[in-house]
Amino acid sequence: MDIEISGRHCKITEAIQQKIEDKLGNLTKYDKHITSADVIVSLDGNLHKIEITVHVPKNTTLHADATDSVLYDAIDLLEEKIRTQIIKHKEKLHSKRG
């Protein structure tokens, strides 16, 4: 899975990039058909907002965002939200087939 990370009003350090790749790189174990993910990290005052758009086959995209005063906590929240969406999406596909 390709992960593209960009920053809006903030600089993405190597540590932040590594944390995002570690957390979101494991999403393929929930659905191996994920092709790519776009992550945007932004700073609004003292709140960190992180957004993700995950691309899966058949022109489907999943989107989630999380906001927290601590960036690493926002990354953890984001991973939890997008993982839930991926699992629900996969279950919906399997229920339609069966």
N, C-alpha and C positions, 0 to 999 in steps of 0.2 A: 504494500500500500504506500502510495506517495503522499507525504504530508507537507503541505506548503504553509509556512508560518510567516505572518507579516505583522508589523506593529503600527498602530495608529497613535500618534502623540507619545510614543515611548520607543525605547531602543530594546531590541530583543538580544539579550546576552546569551552566551553559550550555555550557561546553566539553565536558563529558562527554556531554551530550545531543547536541551537534553531532557528536561523534566516532561515537556509536552510530548516529545517523541516516545519516551518510555511509557507514559500513561496511555497515549492514544495508539501506539503501535500494537498493543494487545487486542485491539478491537476486532482484528481479523479472526480471532479464535471464536467469536460469536457469529460471524458471518464471513466466510472465506471469499465471498464475491465482492467485497468492498474494493473499489478501484483507487479512490483518492480521497483526501480530506483537505479542506482549506481552513486554516485557523487564523483568526484575527484577534490580536491582543490590543486593547486600548486602555488609556488612562483618562479618567474623568474626575478631576479633583483628587481625592485620595482613594477613590474606588477603582478597582481593576475589573474590567469587563473582558471576558474572553468568549468568542463565538466560534462555532465550528459548523461547517457544511460538509456532510459525508455524501459521496457519490457512489451509488450502487447501480448495477445494470438495469436496463430497461428504462432509462431516463428518470430514475427515482433519486431524489435528494432528501436527506434528513438534516434538520437544522436544530441546534441547541445553543443556548448561551447561559452564562453564569456570571454573577457579580459578587465580589467580596472585597474587603479592605486588604486582605492578604492574597497576593497573586497565586501562591501555591495552593491555597484553599479553594480558590476559584477554579483552578485546573482540576482538582479532585472532584468538585461539584459537577463540572462540565463532563468529565469522564463518566460519572454515574448517570447523568441525564441522557447522554448519547448512547450509552450501553443499553439502557432501558428501551430507548426507541428502536435500536437495532434488533433487540430480542423480540419486541412486539411486531416489528416489520417482518421478521423471519417467520414468526408464528402465523401471521396473517397469510403469508405466501403458502405455507404448508397446509393451512386449513382450506384454502381455496383449491388446492390440488387434490386433496384427498377425499 
